Amino acid sequence: MPRTPNRQLGNVGNLGDIIKHAALVELAALLAGGRADVSFVDTHTFQLQAPLLDRARWDREVDALAARHPAYERYATLERASLGRSGYYRCSSGLVLDALRDRRACAVLGEANAASRAELSAQVAAERFANVLVVDDAARIDDAARVPSRGALLVHVDPFTLSAELWSRIAPALSAMSGRSADVAFVLYRYSRNARAPWPDAPAGTSGPLTETRGGPHEVAAYASPGIAEAVCNTCAALGWAARAD
């Protein structure tokens, strides 16, 4: 059967990507700064890199954000290096793998779309990443307790539509991983043109959402374990995020 193209191909490098990818880069740097065993989990990965459809728009939007919040510069530098080197936009998992480098303990990348999963697997192999596993379902990210205990953990939850049904299906794996990790940060994304709605309950060992931001229909929030909660809030504040009032 022919594989269905991923609709994310038409959204690469949009404002939502800029906001969440900059946060992931900064949080990866935060976690890697104090330890050598950082694991990364992406529940809805897409690909390591993909064509950027509108470079001029991306330049305008990232430059405008960086002018207000210089913390965007690290992300912008990594992306421009990728675009200059390969001509491709570096997506969430590619950016985090690059940012963690030898600090990475393991990575688990979930991708349900068969076409994107095949391309993702080929990209991981081509770049010779060790200890990176691609799985076909976000609910299977912690099969066999893949993420090691007592390390640091960064998790990106990016399903486009973050429904209560989806959260209930993936929450057990998220809580299992976070519950046995020493320091944990979650970045959650959802696309919504509606009024603000409650975010999901925090996974085990974390609280939140602690801080959030919105750019148009793109909403992003961060959760964290107690030991790094303040640092996560400060990191996101440098990107212009606001602390939750409730």
TORKOLVEX-952578 format. One line per 5 residues: number of its first residue (from 1); for each residue x, y negated, z negated of C-alpha. Coordinates in steps of 0.1 Angstrom, whole numbers, plus 5000, padded with zeros to 4 digits. Example, Ala and Ser with C-alpha at 12.3 -4.5 7.8 and 13.67 -1.06 7.14 Angstrom:
BEGIN
1) 5123,5045,4922; 5137,5011,4929 .
END
This chain:
BEGIN
1) 5000,5000,5000; 5012,4965,5007; 5023,4945,4977; 5003,4914,4967; 5024,4882,4967 .
6) 5027,4865,4933; 5008,4832,4933; 5037,4818,4912; 5056,4815,4945; 5035,4784,4952 .
11) 5043,4768,4918; 5080,4771,4915; 5096,4741,4898; 5064,4722,4890; 5059,4701,4859 .
16) 5050,4731,4838; 5082,4748,4848; 5103,4718,4839; 5087,4714,4805; 5089,4750,4794 .
21) 5122,4758,4810; 5139,4729,4794; 5126,4741,4760; 5138,4776,4767; 5173,4764,4776 .
26) 5176,4743,4744; 5162,4770,4721; 5186,4795,4737; 5215,4772,4729; 5202,4767,4694 .
31) 5200,4804,4687; 5233,4812,4704; 5251,4785,4685; 5252,4804,4652; 5252,4841,4662 .
36) 5264,4866,4688; 5234,4888,4689; 5205,4870,4706; 5178,4890,4724; 5154,4875,4749 .
41) 5119,4888,4759; 5098,4873,4788; 5063,4888,4789; 5055,4875,4824; 5088,4870,4840 .
46) 5082,4865,4878; 5118,4864,4891; 5153,4852,4881; 5152,4827,4909; 5129,4817,4938 .
51) 5126,4790,4965; 5119,4755,4953; 5091,4742,4975; 5094,4705,4968; 5129,4694,4958 .
56) 5121,4657,4960; 5092,4660,4936; 5112,4681,4912; 5140,4655,4912; 5115,4627,4905 .
61) 5098,4645,4876; 5129,4658,4859; 5147,4625,4863; 5117,4607,4847; 5117,4630,4818 .
66) 5154,4629,4813; 5153,4591,4813; 5130,4592,4783; 5145,4623,4767; 5182,4629,4774 .
71) 5178,4665,4760; 5165,4674,4795; 5200,4669,4809; 5212,4704,4801; 5183,4720,4819 .
76) 5187,4696,4849; 5224,4704,4851; 5218,4742,4851; 5191,4738,4878; 5212,4716,4900 .
81) 5241,4740,4898; 5218,4768,4909; 5204,4748,4937; 5238,4738,4949; 5252,4773,4946 .
86) 5224,4794,4960; 5197,4771,4972; 5173,4787,4948; 5155,4774,4917; 5165,4793,4885 .
91) 5133,4806,4868; 5128,4811,4830; 5147,4844,4826; 5175,4834,4849; 5181,4802,4829 .
96) 5180,4819,4795; 5204,4847,4807; 5227,4820,4820; 5225,4800,4788; 5230,4830,4764 .
101) 5259,4845,4784; 5279,4868,4761; 5257,4860,4731; 5229,4881,4746; 5222,4914,4728 .
106) 5195,4925,4752; 5167,4912,4774; 5134,4928,4782; 5116,4913,4812; 5079,4921,4818 .
111) 5064,4917,4853; 5031,4933,4863; 5031,4921,4900; 5048,4949,4920; 5063,4926,4946 .
116) 5078,4903,4920; 5090,4932,4899; 5108,4947,4928; 5125,4914,4936; 5133,4909,4899 .
121) 5149,4943,4896; 5169,4937,4927; 5181,4903,4914; 5191,4918,4880; 5211,4945,4898 .
126) 5227,4921,4922; 5239,4898,4894; 5251,4929,4874; 5234,4920,4842; 5239,4946,4815 .
131) 5213,4954,4788; 5185,4939,4809; 5154,4960,4812; 5125,4953,4836; 5091,4967,4825 .
136) 5057,4967,4843; 5034,4956,4815; 5037,4929,4789; 5023,4952,4763; 5053,4976,4768 .
141) 5081,4951,4761; 5089,4968,4728; 5085,5004,4737; 5110,5025,4717; 5118,4994,4696 .
146) 5141,4981,4723; 5149,4948,4706; 5175,4955,4678; 5168,4947,4642; 5182,4917,4622 .
151) 5193,4897,4652; 5180,4865,4667; 5151,4866,4691; 5137,4842,4717; 5104,4851,4733 .
156) 5086,4835,4763; 5049,4842,4767; 5038,4828,4801; 5007,4845,4815; 4992,4814,4832 .
161) 4958,4822,4815; 4965,4829,4778; 4932,4846,4769; 4922,4860,4735; 4920,4895,4752 .
166) 4955,4893,4765; 4969,4881,4732; 4952,4909,4713; 4968,4934,4738; 5004,4921,4735 .
171) 5003,4908,4699; 5013,4942,4683; 5045,4944,4704; 5053,4907,4697; 5048,4912,4659 .
176) 5068,4943,4658; 5098,4926,4674; 5095,4894,4654; 5089,4912,4621; 5123,4930,4623 .
181) 5143,4900,4636; 5162,4876,4614; 5155,4844,4634; 5127,4841,4659; 5114,4814,4683 .
186) 5084,4818,4706; 5075,4795,4735; 5039,4799,4747; 5025,4784,4779; 4990,4781,4792 .
191) 4974,4763,4821; 4943,4744,4810; 4922,4715,4823; 4899,4717,4793; 4901,4699,4759 .
196) 4926,4712,4734; 4918,4747,4721; 4933,4767,4693; 4966,4785,4700; 4968,4822,4691 .
201) 4977,4834,4656; 5014,4835,4648; 5032,4868,4653; 5046,4885,4621; 5074,4867,4604 .
206) 5067,4834,4621; 5044,4804,4617; 5029,4781,4642; 5023,4766,4665; 5047,4741,4649 .
211) 5050,4717,4678; 5035,4713,4712; 5034,4692,4743; 5012,4687,4774; 5019,4675,4809 .
216) 4987,4674,4829; 4972,4708,4827; 5004,4724,4814; 5004,4731,4777; 5034,4745,4758 .
221) 5037,4754,4721; 5065,4767,4699; 5064,4791,4669; 5093,4801,4647; 5105,4820,4617 .
226) 5110,4800,4584; 5147,4799,4585; 5149,4780,4618; 5115,4763,4619; 5129,4729,4612 .
231) 5156,4733,4638; 5131,4745,4664; 5109,4714,4657; 5139,4691,4660; 5150,4707,4692 .
236) 5115,4703,4708; 5112,4668,4694; 5143,4658,4714; 5123,4669,4745; 5094,4647,4735 .
241) 5072,4673,4719; 5049,4664,4690; 5046,4682,4657; 5012,4698,4651; 4990,4677,4628 .
246) 4969,4707,4615 .
END
